Amino acid sequence: MTKKEKQRESKRTVLIVDDTELNRALLTDILAPDYDILEAATGMEAVGVLTSRWTGISLVLLDVVMPDMDGFELLSLMNKNGWLSSVPVIMISADASAGYIDRAYDLGATDYITRPFDEQTVRRRVQNTINLYAKQKVMENMVTEQIMEKERSNFQMVEILSNVVEFRNGESGLHVRHVRAITDVLLQTLRRRCPQYGLTATQIALITNASALHDIGKISIDEKILNKPSRLTPEEFEIMKTHTVTGARMLEETPNPQGGNDSFLRVAHDICRWHHERYDGRGYPDGLKGEEIPISAQVVALADVYDALTATRVYKPAYPPEKAMEMILGGECGTFNPLLLECLKECAQRLKRELDLNSDSSMSAMEIRRVTSELLAHGELTASSRTLNLLEQERGKTQFYTSMSREMFFEYDRESHRVTLSGWAAQELGLTETTIHLDTGIQEEILGAEALKDVNRLLAGATYLDPDVTGEYTLELSGGPRRFRVDLRTLWDGEDRPTFARVVGKLTALDG
Amino acid sequence: MDIRTCYQQLGGDYEAVMGRLRQEERVAKFLRLFPRDESFTLLTDSLTARDWPSAFRAAHTLKGVAMNLGLSALAQSSSELTEALRAGEPAQDPTPLYQAVKGDYEKTVAAIGALENG
């Protein structure tokens, strides 16, 4: 690669959004020597460019006054979609009124340039803004990497410790992983349903990680008792019970330079000591009752029982999840906090999915989420560019799959009302465009008022935990009406959000 | 005719535009593009149709372009029209303001035309 080519390669990209061609041309003329330029003549066009390649854009120069979607509207949309965290915006306008300038900054613009502008000013401000953002990004990545590294080693230490215990138990290590996954799901559900527990993302991460140590006290139990295939004698059972207190003592005696009530050791201690307590006070070792039992231990106790039931043990076969649920709810395996049982019922489907995932892969969905929530809790970090690149690759993958498939897929973005169809869907439906802007009027025209109402009813019933809905509809297409089965999955920005952000779907023709 | 003379004829500020855009070729290039910009036509049509938001946008765009190219007279008259149209339907008949813009616009296009023909 020659030096010139190299330079060319590393040129950053600036998106110019202005409805006036002359204005775009003038800015392009000024910036083209230093940047790759993309132009958009309308707000919607800019949304299209940003949606498909926002991670590749270093800066947006945005005109304020434009027909249809003006600069302020585009800016708020960028803000809502989180694009502003990695793409800075400089607004340009002939309007130097304080109202306009304030509004631009309020909505998240980095800078405001008034006409008539000076060539040097434009170049310098563009350059400075890009450099600042780039520096911030580098620092962000460094911090992210460091926290990730710390998390990874923490996680591994806990994993090693708990595997030692499992190994002596003659179990595979899966139990620890499962308890961890179940604890995480239960806590997330509990957090949403019962704000009175005041659970934060950091606490959930802490409890989930500490849950792996719940049986660490078993290290002190004689192997003959630990692995006895037949029923334990009362004496043996008494010895077995000491694993709670022993585990707790091991953690008490671990030096704890940080101290504090929320520390990892504190949480792990509570879990070890009290994960065999019962909500009715008939558990061991202390006979704690109800909310006397720390919520961390309550959750891990339930996770422990659930996994014990659904796993194969020397003394019993694995029960199917439905049977395990029935036994727990029927009170056959101890008594639990009724709120937790509600949570368990609610997340039954999700548990099944998570446990399947956690059977073979060490980098589970749960773990990734945990690390992410930890990251967010630590410093409100925005997505690192590594994450963005991964997302970009995922997007590429999806595009490839949909383009190769003879299935009718589509995607609907709630914010912008854009519908993107797979090539095959567009062809089958007799459409030339794969992207259409679908406002309510057009939706009604294609679907009919009744069906639209029905779709909206179905979508309103979808939740983060139960995101799929299905219906059958007749679509009024240019070639005449056709009947379809419509499978929809709602995609959510997070389980705390009241509504979904996007819908992906598949159409299956029912009329051949 | 050279660019400096052209700016004198159309009531522009040659020094200012050179100070901002630096290169005479660049100024000349965009000056020549100016007659192709459709803002003035859009302005005329929108005012005829009493479509005030479109008229405001067209006047605003014309003002912005004129300011960037140092077309001072046109920038001034279109700025006054822009303000009259900002709040929607103007309180007073905007025709006199529009006529001023039209005069400046035609003078500007004529001067650029003369530049074009040498």
Interface residues (C-beta under 8 A of the other chain):
Chain A: D19 T20 E21 L22 N23 A25 L26 D29 V65 M66 P67 S93 A94 D95 R115 P116 F117 D118 E119 Q120
Chain B: A16 V17 G19 R20 L21 R22 R26 K29 F30 L33 F34 R36 D37 S39 S54 F56 R57 H60 T61 K63 G64 V65 M67 N68 L69 G70 S79
